[in-house]
Amino acid sequence: MIGNDQELRVTLERIGMFQEQVANLRKSETIPANYHASVSGFIAEIDRMQLEVREYLSLHPAELAGR
């Protein structure tokens, strides 16, 4: 889980990098089955990181201090 604003920033940067990778694969991969196989891991990781971001942002800073 994300524990502070620095970790949030890093996670958001990673999400952006993974999204760019998926976007590049959409442009370069010509066979749909290969595209899906190539991006499935990236998309799963994006989903996981976005869930962590939502969980972190749903908590008030005082709630984080108690963890």
C-alpha positions in Angstrom: 0.0 0.0 0.0 1.1 3.6 -0.7 2.2 5.1 2.6 3.0 8.7 1.7 2.9 11.4 -1.0 6.3 10.4 -2.4 5.1 6.8 -2.9 1.9 8.2 -4.5 4.0 10.3 -6.9 6.1 7.3 -7.9 3.1 5.1 -8.4 1.4 7.7 -10.6 4.6 7.9 -12.7 4.7 4.1 -13.1 1.0 4.1 -14.1 1.8 6.7 -16.8 4.8 4.7 -18.1 2.7 1.5 -18.3 -0.1 3.4 -20.1 2.4 4.7 -22.6 3.8 1.2 -23.2 0.2 -0.1 -23.8 -0.4 2.9 -26.2 2.8 2.1 -28.1 1.9 -1.5 -28.4 -1.6 -0.6 -29.8 0.2 1.3 -32.6 2.9 -1.3 -33.3 1.2 -4.7 -32.9 -0.7 -5.7 -36.0 -2.2 -9.0 -34.7 -4.9 -8.6 -32.2 -4.2 -11.8 -30.3 -0.5 -10.8 -30.0 -1.6 -7.4 -28.8 -3.8 -8.8 -26.1 -1.2 -11.2 -24.9 1.4 -8.4 -24.8 -0.6 -5.9 -22.8 -2.6 -8.1 -20.4 0.2 -8.0 -17.8 0.6 -4.2 -18.1 -3.2 -3.7 -17.8 -3.4 -5.9 -14.7 -0.5 -4.0 -13.1 -2.2 -0.6 -14.0 -5.4 -1.8 -12.4 -3.6 -2.9 -9.2 -1.7 0.4 -8.9 -4.8 2.4 -9.5 -6.6 0.6 -6.7 -3.7 1.5 -4.4 -3.9 5.1 -5.5 -7.7 5.1 -4.8 -7.2 3.5 -1.3 -4.5 6.1 -0.4 -6.5 9.1 -1.6 -9.6 7.9 0.2 -7.9 8.2 3.6 -7.4 11.5 5.4 -3.7 12.2 6.3 -4.5 11.8 10.0 -5.8 8.3 9.3 -2.5 7.4 7.6 -0.5 8.6 10.6 -2.2 5.9 12.7 -1.0 3.1 10.5 
